[in-house]
Amino acid sequence: MSLEDRAKATGKNLEGKAQEAMGNVTGDPQDKAEGKAKQAEAQARHAGEDLKDKAKETIDRA
């Protein structure tokens, strides 16, 4: 996984956490839901990039 992709995914996760927290403070369920969705997207990006890394390692070993 490139450092840039990991940084983008981490940024999206932090953005989601902040939005969810704001939703908790204001009581806005839409903000909370959008924040959680951003966090899930970030986790999916990390998982996808981890798979790419593992595939590259496997290919490099062959």
C-alpha angles and dihedrals in degrees: 000000000000118000089237093055092048091050092050092050091048090049091051089050092051091046089053093049091051092048092048090050091050089051090052092050095046096035091236108150092193092058090048092050094046090049092052090047091054090050091051090049090052091050090050091051091051091048092049093049091047088055090051090051092051092048091050091050091050092049092046091053093052 
